[in-house]
């Protein structure tokens, strides 16, 4: 999938691109059928909502679920990021975020790169999210909200919020949010919220300030996020467990475009359980890291 010059210009200006109905209902069916079993597992990689059994985030399904392993290598999701970075990318995070009906909690205003910088020591913002809707997204079930152009501000000051939800996040204070929204147009476009049917895709800059409200509707809003990072920009610290911030910097090799409807073979290294090493952490910066191919990448 190749971006047009107009799309590249729009991404530079606004910090995101929205592709309604990019994937077909048939492509979504296999993914949706796999989610309940993944969410039912009592594993560290399922983060549940504060005070609830509802799953907030499932990490790393691409390492133990065949449908999501194929999605993680889908050219419609990976190739646009490679085009923008002009470089191969690796998987920094893979998440199935479950904004569940009546129980899905807020995601506070934040930049993704704020967390990747402060927690993982990612050198620059050469990483971004690509999200695909597994459910229809409307104005009632907690859609993403973006402040267009806020990525142009670069990395902004953030504080580590450890209490609002079950998942700690580096969040942006309300005074700065107000200023960024005013600069983006205030009530006339200062906040946008892409909505559309299941199979729609959003690509957005790692410094784009975004959030989502709680889901008080009777409709789930489950989305999959591929956080893709330029290989040269790999993280320099393993402060977080590997199931949250990956340590394998091998470039992603894309499958054919029909990989969600045909059963191409994929590697599932965690099929029989998450290894104990995935829980190990270290607060110290790393000096050098070996990829799974044993190639040394200088820090």
Buried (B, 14 or more C-beta within 10 A) or exposed (E): BEBEEEBBEBBEEBBBBBBEEBBEEEBBBBBBEBBEEBBEBEBEBBBBBEEBEBBBBBBBBBBBBBBBBBBBBBBBBBBBBBBBBEBBBBBBBBBBBBBBBEBBBBBBBBBBBBBBBBBBBBBBBBBBBBBBBBBBBBEBBBBBBBBBBBBBBEBBEBEEBEEBBBBBBBBBEEEBBEEBBEBBBEEEEBBBBBBBBBBBBBBBBBBBBBBBBBBEBEBBBBBBBBBBBBBEBBBBBBBBBBBBBBBBBBBBEBBEEEBBEEEEEBEBBBEEEBEEEBEEEEEEEBEEBEBEEEEEEEB
